[in-house]
Amino acid sequence: MRREAVGTQYALHRIVALAAVAVLLLEPTSQVHATTPVSASPQLVVAANVYEPLAFPRDGHLVGFDVDLVNLGSDRLRTTLLVLGGIALVLLAVFLLASRERAARAARDRAAYYQQLFAAVPEPALLVDDADGQLRIEAVNGALCTLLARKDSDLLGATLGSIMFVGQADMSKTLTSLLDRSLTSTRWQFVASDRSLIPVEVMMSNLPGPSKRALIVARDLRDQLKAEQTVRTAYQQYHALFDEAPDPILILSNYVIAQANTAAGRVLGTTTEQLMGKIVPDISPAVQPDGRLSGDAMRTFEDQALAGQAQRFDWAFVTHDGRQVICEASLKSIPSAGASIVQGIFRDVTEQRLTEKRARQLEKELLQSQKMEAVGRLAGGIAHDFNNLMGGIMGHASLLRVDATEGTELYQGLDTIEHTARRAAELTHRLLSFSRNGTPTIADVDVGGVLADTLSIAMPGFDKRIVLVQSISPDLAYVPGDRTQLEEVILNLVINARDAMGHHDGTLTVDACNVIIDESFCTSHGVPVLPNGSYVQIRVSDTGCGLSPEARDHLFEPFFTTRPEGTGLGLSIVWRVVHDHGGTITVASVPNQGTTFTLYLPAVSRAEAQERARQTPIFGSLPRSIRGESVFIVDDEDVVRSVAVKVLSSLGYHVTDTADPVNALAIYKDSWRSIDLVLIDMMMPHMNGKDLFEKLREINPSVAAILMSGYDATDTPFTSTGFVAFIPKPYTLQELATRVRQSLSTPAARASNPSEEPTV
């Protein structure tokens, strides 16, 4: 600036000198009169012939002029031109000086502007120069000083390597790249005043030659790297949650599986790689359990999810090994991930659904059991009274028939009465099946023999167009149970099959085999839960009309029937008998295709059953009293009691009877020594048979008693309460006489008449 000021002053001085010369040149001319001859001054003449050199600065260079002063006195015109030329030269010099000043001022303004721009750059910036073979910092802006927490005086003149860190191995390579101008952008680390490293991304621009300067602009990457780390951490966490989620997760893009987590591969028995690229119906059964086609159903669910409606439903998959897995599905669109992205979460609920199904089955069975129990109590009460009536009818008819002549009309009538009463008693026996709360009377039953006998009796009455197909295992196990009840079960099922096929061509298939049942068997065969063990499986199938879903739901209910002439008791009795035997029954039916009933009954091996088999006693004529034993009958039904008194009296027994259990106690207390056997009815007013028996035992601990009941023996476990026998009502004269005779032959009966007084 000082040099420029001195140059300006010098130029002004030269301009003033030139102006003075011009004035001197013009002054003599103005003083010469027009008519007066001008004579030149000798000094001026001499001076006019002298070439006076002048120098003017122009663009920083001196321009020389040789002035040839002529004799002004000789030619006025030449003088005028000479003066004008001098003025022009002065003006030219002034113009050149002014232009130079303007150019200098503009250069200074541009330099100040660029300096301001450089200082105002928001990103850290520095100018480096390679003039001495080293990259030295020539200029820095405030952003760089702020970033490094350093003053500009500390940075100017320092080498670039003093503020950057790129690793020892890369330092020389980076500097070389800067020197040969091949590096345009890279990532460095600047060294702050506290020696901490600041990651930056630098961009370089080499200034045009011959200058060896380079402009470096840096961008602080700390926030960006922090954000990237946050995103990276979130991404890693998402993938960890995605991959380690316990439930299968599928990401669907345009209906195709784009991602699958580890749980999806584990549950479906495959790998995530094999799942990707498939559509959900590819790994599902063709038809879902609810009857919908998998392809149509899933497309509908995905479309609704994409429309913003979250979907929840059950979905069945097929695993790689063919198993079916039931999942609770949840579909939801993810707009932030894309316009056609759907996330599906599938929770494996196979075991839960099986448990729920079993619970529903158990609930259904419980409801069925409660219905049966309610109807059973009603039927049991009716059957008890009815049996007493039938007992009186049968007993008196039998007594009258004894006195009638065989072959006479009276004998035939009495026989018809007895036969009809027996049929009525059989119907009552069916009603009593509803009232059984205990287990049946147990004996080892040859189920193969039951099937063969029942089919041989039933088939001759069937339509000849019905074909019987049997497949009964030769080593079929025995079933602990009541043979009569099992025969009734098989007969009911066979008759139902016949009625379902009607008078048309059909096939009745009966097969039986031994099976081992465990939890997996129950699950795979749709069987309600049973204790593990050996069972006999009996299947009765027909090709008839089948069952509607509504009929199947009410099939085993009492009095439910699909036939106008049916009573609705057959299958109810089947259900009760099977469950009383510790088994279960299942039904499979398709309308117009047929029905299959499958029974599962606990089994014992043939060898074990045959080893403990007992021969059923065969009764002949009525057994009589051996030594005139005394029998005490306690029964509130007069007609039944009177028959028993007459029969036993006619057989030589000394019989005492009463209808009142309270009176019976008084009689027994007075006469217990002479009473050999007591017959007690189960249901009586004021006191039932078991309570009366307990009172009798207080009088005589060795009392021998037979329990009689219109209920079945399963309701009266007489052996556990001390009774020596049980006689079901209505009974025949043969049953009464035989049971009394057998009971008097037992050790308990012989001990019932001790020689000592009772202790109570």
Secondary structure, DSSP 8 states (H G I E B T S, - for coil): -HHHHHHHHHHHHHHHHHHHHHHHHHHHHHTS-SSS-----HHHHHHHTSEEEEEEEETTEEEEEEEE---TTT-HHHHHHHHHHHHHHHHHHHHHHHHHHHHHHHHHHHHHHHHHHHHH-SS-EEEEE-TTSS-EEEEE-HHHHHHHT--HHHHTT-BGGGSEE--HHHHHHHHHHHHTT---EEEEEEE-TTS-EEEEEEEEEE--TT--EEEEEEEE-HHHHHHHHHHHHHHHHHHHHHHH-SS-EEEEETTEEEEE-HHHHHHTTS-HHHHTT--GGGGS-SB-TTS-BHHHHHHHHHHHHHTT--EEEEEEEE-TTS-EEEEEEEEEE-GGG-TTEEEEEEEE-HHHHHHHHHHHHHHHHHHHHHHHHHHHHHHHHHHHHHHHHHHHHHHHHHHHHHHS-TTSHHHHHHHHHHHHHHHHHHHHHHHHGGG--S----EEEEHHHHHHHHHHHHGGGS-TTEEEEEEE-TT--EEEE-HHHHHHHHHHHHHHHHHHH-SS-EEEEEEEEEEEE-HHHHHHHT-----SEEEEEEEEEE-S----HHHHHTTTSTT--SSTT--S-HHHHHHHHHHHTT-EEEEEEETTTEEEEEEEEE-B-HHHHHHT--------S----SS--EEEEE-S-HHHHHHHHHHHHHTT-EEEEES-HHHHHHHHHHHGGG--EEEEESS-SSS-HHHHHHHHHHH-TT--EEEEESS-GGG--HHHHT-SEEEESS--HHHHHHHHHHHHTSHHHHTTS-SS----
